[in-house]
């Protein structure tokens, strides 16, 4: 569970950093950025990616 949680954390932190690039507009507040990234779609994507990442890591641990 810790590994899955860490992958989800990295996913959301990457989305948050992407909200503050030059192309997304200047003067965007943290509240607006957080509102943009915490959606149901992003959560589903984060969980699916975390589970896939976990399965790959476990496969590689058992293989090597």
Secondary structure, DSSP 4 states (H G I P E B T S, - for coil): -HHHHHHHHHHHHHHHHHTTSGGG-TT--HHHHHHHH--HHHHHHHHHHHHHHHHHHHHHHHH-
